[in-house]
Amino acid sequence: MDKIRRSFSTKLYFDCLFALIAVAITTVPLKLIGRDTLGEAVIALVYLVPVGWITARWGQIPGFCAAVAAALTFDFFFIPPFNTFTVGNLEGWLVLAIFLAVAIIVVGRIQLGLSKAQMSEREAIFMYELSNALAGMRSREAVAHALAGYLQQMLQAAKIEVFIQPDRQSAPIIAGAPSGSAEDGKPDRVLPILAAPGLVGEIRLWRGHGWLPPEDSRLLRNFVTQAAQAFERARLVETEPRVSASV
């Protein structure tokens, strides 16, 4: 664990160092062209380029480092009095404050977009793997255990319980994950499973110390749809021998 933390700290250190280098490289042509030629507004927009690139490339913390470094460099070289961190008038304070606010918003929006893209990718991979795993299962009990295990693995929930009532004459199927877990109290999410006969069961989720998506989220809707389809396929497979015997 300590080795992982040291590795993460080292990576973060170099990412922030690269952010400072990117801001410094951006400053060189701006100094050569000059403030009088470009104007403060254009210079501020140019400094947003390395801030956005660093955030997209290395993440939110290096992006904030780049934003602060760009604001300080902008103040030092291009806001009078020059070559100091002193701001001489109200206009300079406003320009600096607006630039820093916009830079922070840019960092936040880029990070939010990246997080959503990564989440969508993980969800797509998970649903693909789940679909492949359920495709070959020929009993509803096997489907229930697979669903509980896959969902607990993805959400890192305290407990997942899949309850299936095949019919009135059969005993219910109950599968839980992780095995041996005992979670008291009302579940945080209850997802009904609707198949061809109607309501065949439900999925119960206990959050624990983790996070659970809303009940109407696309991920949980897709998961319930996959579950219903898998149970219907398994039901048809289980009823085939009885149909053949009656014939």
N, C-alpha and C positions, 0 to 999 in steps of 0.2 A: 504493500500500500504506500509506504514512504517513497519507494522508488517511482511509483506512478505519479505521486504528488510532485516530486522533484522534476520528473520529466515534463509534467504539465507546466510547472512554474518556469522551467527553462524555455519551453516553446513560447509561452506568453511573453517572456522577456524579449526574445528575439522578434516576435511579431510586433511588439510595441517599438522596438528599435528600428525595424523596417518602416514602420509608420513615420517615425521622425525623419528617417532618411528620405522617404518619399516627399514629405513636406519641404525638406531642404532642397531637394532637386527641383521642385516646382518653383521655389523662391528665386533660383539663379536666373532663369530667363525673365522673370518679372522685374528683377532688379536691373537687368541689362536694358530692357525696354523702357522702364521708368514709370513712375506714378503719374507724371504729368501727361504722358501719352495715353496710358490705359484708363486712368481714373479708378477711384476706389471701388465702384460697383463691379467693374470688370475683374479687378484683382480678387475681390471676394468670391465671385463666381468661379474663377480659375482655381482658387483654393478648395472649393467644394469637390473638384475632380479627384484629387488624391484621397480626400476623406471618404467619398463613396467607393472608390476602388479598394482601399484598405479594408473597409467594412465588408464588402462583397468577397474579398479574398481571404481575410483572416478572422473576421468576426467582430462582435460588438465592442469588446474592450479595446483592441487595437484601433477600432474606428473612433472611439472616444479619445484615445491618446492622440490620434491624428487631428481630431477636431480642436482639441485644446492647443496642440502645437501650432496648428494653422492660425488660430486666433491670436496667440502670443506673437507669432512671426508677423502676422498682418499688422498688429499694433506696433511692433518694434520698428519695422521698416517703412510702413506706408501710412501710418496715422500720425500727424504732427502732435508734439515735437518728435522728429525722427531720431532713430537709434536710441530710444529710451522706451521703457514700458509705461511712461506717463502719458495720459491722455489730456490734451490741453483744452478741449472745449466740449460742449454738450453734443455737438454733431458727431464728434469722434466717438464718444461713449455710445451714442445711438447706433452708429455704424457697427461698432465692435459687438454690441449686445445683439443686434439683429443677426449678424453673421454667426455668432456662436449659437444662437437659438436655432437658426436654419440648419446649421451643421449637425446639431444634436438631433433635430427632427429627421434629417436625411439618414443619419446612422440608425435611428430607431425604425424607420420605415423599411430600410433595406434589410435589417435584421429580421423584422417581422415577415417580410416576403420570403426570405431564405428559410425561416423556420416553418412557414406554411408549406413551402415546396418540399422540404425534407420530410415533414409529417405526411404529406400526400404520397411521397415515394415509399415511405415505410408502410403506410396503409395498403398501397397497391401490392407491394411484395408480400405482406402478410396475408392478404385476401387470396393471392395467387397460390401461396403455399398451402393455405387452409383448403382451398378448393381442390387442389391435387390430393391432399391427404384424405379428404372425405370422399373423393370419387370412388375409391376402391373398397370402402367399408360396406359390409353386407348385413349389419345388424344395428338396431337403434341404440343398443347399449354401447357398442363401440363408438358410434357417432357422438353420444352424450359425453363419454370420457374424453374423446378427442377435442370436442368443443370446449369443455372446461379447461383442459390443459393449454390449448392454444390461446384462449382469451386471457387466462391468468398470466401466461408468459408475456403477452403483449402489453397488458395494462399494469402488470406488477401489482395486482389487487391483493388485498388481504385474503380473500376467498372468492371463488366462483363456484356456483352450484347450478347444475342443469337438472331440472325436474321434468320428466316425461311420463305422461299417463297414456300408454298405448291404447287401452280400451277399458271399459268398465269391469271386465272379467279378469284382466291381467293386473299384476302388481306393478306399481309405479317404478320407473327407473330413475335413480338419483345418482348423479356423478358429481364429485367435488374435486377441486384443486386449490391449493396443493393438498396432497393426500394427508389425512390426519389433522387438518386444520379445524379448529373449533371457534367459530365466530358467532358471538351472541348478538341479539338485537335485530332490528329491522334492516334488511338490505338497503343499500344506497340506490340501487337501480334494479328494477324488475322488468324484464323484456319478454313479452308474450311471444310464443312461437305458434304461428298460424300455418297449418298445412291443409291438404285437401279435405280431411274430415272436419276441419275447424280448428279450435284451440287444442293443441296437443301437449302443451307444456309451457315452461317459462325458464328464463335464465336469470339467476339472482346474483348480484354483484355487491360485494362489500369493499368499500374503498380502502380502508385501513389508513395508512399515512400517505397514500399515493393520490393520483388524480384520475378522475373518470370523466369521459366526455358526456355531454348532455344526452338525454334519452332520445331526442330527435336528431342526433348527429348522423351524418352520412355513414360514418364508420359502423355505428351500432345497427343502423338500418340494414346495411349490407351484410353484417354478420348474422342478423336474424334471418334475412332472406336465404343466405347460404345454409343456415341451420335447418330451416323449413324444407328446403329442397333436398338436403341430405337425409332427413328423417323420412321424407316421402319416398325417396329411392330405396332406403333400407326397408321400409314397410312393404313396398311392392316385392322386394326380394324375399322377405320373410313369408309373405303370403303365397308365393309361387308353389311351394311343395304342397300346401293344403289344397290349392286349386287343382293341381295335377292329380292328387289323390282322390278328390271328389269326382273327377272326370273318369 
